[in-house]
C-alpha cells in the first residue's frame, strides 16, 4: 500500500497544554477527511506534517520523506491552503499566485503561466489583475486554493477551506475540491469541522478527538453498519409495521424516514410477513449506512469519561 502519511508516536505540547498525540498511524494515498471538534488537534497535526511546528516527540513521514530531516524536499511536493488569512493585500491575484509558484521552485515564466491557469480553474480569470485587498471573502478563499496548487503538487492540505463562505460559495469550493480529488489524481487531506464536507470527496477518514485518533479507515467501510443491519423505508405511517416487528421480538431504530432493523435469524421473509400483517408497503430494503456525523457523534460519545 502506497502511504501518504506515516506517523510514529507523534505528539505536540504547548507548555503544559497537551495538543496532540501520541499518534501512530498510516494514511494511504488518496483523499483523506480529517475531522474533529474545535481543539481536537487537526491544525496542529497539519502543521506538524508540514514541518511548521517541531514535535514534542515522535516522527512523521509525508510522501515517504521524513518531515524532520527532509522537510524542504517534502514541502516542494505539498500544497497548503491554511485556514488563517495569509494573503498579501497589495499584490494582484496573478502576482500573488505566481510569487507563490516561484517560492515553490518554479522558474518565473513557468510560475506566471501556471498562475493564469489555476486562477482560471478556480474561477478568478476576470479578477486576476485586481488587488487582493479588493477581493471578497469568497474570492480570497479561491486565491488561497490557487496558490496551493500552482506548482502542481501530488499532495494538497486544506485547512477549513469552506470557513465563512455562504451556501453558494461553499458548494462551489467543494466542487473544486471534488474535481481535484476525482479527476486530477492528486492526494488531499481535507481538515474540517463540517462533517458533511468530506462525504462525496474523501475515500478515507481520520477522526481526531482530544488530540488522539479515535477512528481511521476507508470511509465506505466505516459508514456501513454491516450485513446484520437492514435499512427499510415504507409508504405512509410506519407505526403498524414497527408494531408488527416488535411483536416478533425485533427491535427497530428510527433514523429520519429510515427504519434500521437487526436481521433476524430466519431471514428477511419476516419483514414481508410483518408488512402483510400490518398492511404496509415496503418501498426500500437494503444495507444500512450511517452519515459521517452519526459515526463521529457515536464515536465521541463512546469514549470513556475523562479520556483524552
N, C-alpha and C positions, 0 to 999 in steps of 0.2 A: 504494500500500500504506500503510495507516494504521500509524504507528510507535508503539510503546510506549516504547522507549528508543533513543536515538541518542547514541553516544559518539565523540568525535574526539580521538585521541592522549591519551586519559585515562590518567593514571599517578599512583601514590602511593608515596612513600618515607617510611620511618620512620628518620630519621637516615641511617645507612649501609646500612640494610636496604631493599632494593627489594621492595615488596609486590605491586605491580600495574602492568601495562601496559608500554608504551603500548598501549591498546585503541582500535581504531577499528571500530565495528560498528553494525548496525541490527537491532533486535529488533521483530518485528511484534506487534500486539495479539493477545491470546490467552493461552494458558498456556505458560510457559517453565520448563523444567527447567534449573537451574543446578547443575552437578555438578563435582566435582573432589576430589582428596585433601585431607587436612588441610594447611593452609598454602598452598593454591592461590590464595587471594585472593578467595574467594567473599564472606566477610563484609565485607571491605574494599570490594569492588565495591558491595555493597548500601548500605553506609554513605555511600559517595560519591554514589550515586544519591539518597539521602535528604538530602544536604547536611549530614550529621552529621560528615563529615570534609571538609577542604579538599584538593583535589587538588594534587599537586606540579606537574602540567602537564596541559594539555588541557582539555576541557569535556564536559558531558553535558546532554542534554535528556530529560525524562521527561514523557510525555503532551503533547509539544510545548512544554513550559515549560523555560527554562534553569535548571538547578539552582543556579547561582551568583547570578543576578540576580532570579530569580522563585521562590526556594526556598519561601517561605511559601505562596504560591498553589498551588504544586505539592504540598506536604505536606497541604493541605486535601483533596486528591483521592487520597491514598495511605493505605493501612492497613499497619501494620508489626507483625509478630509476631517479636520478637527471640529469639535462642537463649538469652541470659543471663537470669537472674532479674531481673524488673523490676517486680514487684508490690508494693503497699503492704499489709503484713500485717494492719494494724489495720482496714482497710476491709472491708466485706462485698463479695460478688461484684457485686451490683447497684450498690452505692455506687461501686466502682472503675470499672465499665464506664460508668456514667452520667457520672462525672467525666471519663473519657477522651473521651466524646462531647462534653462541653462544651468541652474543650480543642481539639477538632477543629472547633469553630464552631457546634455545635447549641445552640439555646435549651434552658434547663434542663428544661422539661416534655417537649420532644421527645427530649432525651437520655435521660431516665428511661424513657420509653415504649420507645425503641429498645433500651435496656439489657435490659428484660424480654423483648423479642422475641428478641434474639440469644442471650441466656442459655438460652432455651427451645430455640433451634436447636442449640446445642452440647451440650444435654443436662444443663444445670445449673439447671433450673427449680426443683427442690425444694431445692437448696442455695444459692440466690441470696442468702439473708439470713444465711448463715454467714460468719464472718470468713475472709479469705484464709489466715490463719495456720492454720486448721483444715483446709485443703484438702490432699488427696493430690497427688502429682506429676501424675497424670493430670488431675485437676480444675484444677490450676494451668495446665496446658497449654491446657485448654479455655477458661479465662477469658482467657488471653492471646490466643487466637483471637477470642473475643467482642469484646475491646476493639479489635482490629484492624479489625473490620468494622462496628462500632457506627454509624459515620457514613455507611455505605453507599458506600464509595469505589469508583471504577471500577477501581483497581489495588490489589492486596494483595501485600506482600512477606513471605514466610515463610522464616525462617532456622532450619533444622533443627527443624521442628515436631514430629517424632516422637522427638527425642532423649530417651533414658532411659525411654521407655514400654515396657511389657510387650507381648507379641504382640497381645493383645486391644485394648489402648489404642492401639497403633499402627494396627491395622486400622480402628478407629473414627475416628481422626483423619484417616486417608487417605480414608475415606468422606466425611467432612465437606468436605475439600478438593476431592474429586471433584464433589460437588454444587455447590460454588462455581464450579468451572471449567466444568461442563457445563450447569448449569440456571439460573444467575443472569446469565450474560453478562458476568461480571467477568473482567478480565485478572489474572493472577497470575504471580509469579516464585517458584518453589519451590527454595530452596537446600538441598542435602542431600549427604551423602557416601554415603547409602544409595541406590545406583543404581536399584534396583528400585522405589523410591518414585515415580519420575517416570513409569513405564510405567502406562498406564491413566488418567493425569491430564493429562499435558502434550502439547501439539501440537508444540512446538519444543524444541530442546535447545541449550544452550551449555555446553561443557566448558572449564574453566579448568585450567591446569597451569603451575606456576611463574609465576603472575601473568599469563599470556597466554592468549588464546583459541585453542585447538587444534582445536576443532570447533564449528560453528554452523550450524543449519539446521533444516528440518522433520524431526521425529522419524521419520516413516514412511520418508522418503527416505534418511535416514542409516542406518536399520536394515536396509534392503533391500540384499541382496548383488548385485542386478542381474539382468537377464534371462539372463546366461550361467551362473548357478549354480542348480542344481536340488536341491531337498530331497527325499530319498527315505526312506521308512520301510518296512521289510519285516517279514514274520512270521518269528519264530524267529531262528536264528543267521544273521547277515548275512555270515559269512566266505566261504561258497561264492559268493555274489553278488559280493562285493568282489573275489574272485579272478578271476571271470569278466570283470569290468570291467577289472581290471589286465591281463589277457591281451590286451585290446584297446587297451592304452596309455592307459586312462582313470584318472586319479588320483582317489582318494576320501578325503575328510576326515571322520572320525567325530566328531560332537558329541552326546554322550549316545546316544540311540536313533536320532538322525538321521544320515543319510549325505548329505554335501554333495558334489555331483559337478559338474564342469565340463561344460556341454552340448557334446557333440561336433558337428563339422560336419555329420555325417549325420543328426542329429536324435535324438529320443527313442526311435525304434524300436530303437536299440542297447541301451537299458536293458531292453526287453522280450525281446530276443534273449538277453541275459545272464541274465535271470530264468528263461527256459525252459531254457537250458543248465544252470543251477545248481539247477533245481527249486526256485526261490524264489518266494514270493508277495509281490508289491508291494502294500502296504497304502495308501500315500500317495505322491503325486508332485506337486510344485508349486514355487513360487518360494521360495527360501531367505531367511530373515531372521535377523539376529543379535539378541542381547539388548543392552540399554544397557551392561551390564557388559562384554560382548565388545567392543563398539565402543570403550568407554573404555580397556580394557586394551590393545587393539591400537593405539589412537591414541597412548597414552602410551609404549608400548614402542618405537614407531617414531620417537620424537623423537631427534634427534642427541645423542650423548653430550655432557653439559655444557651442553645447551641450556636456555634459561630458560623 
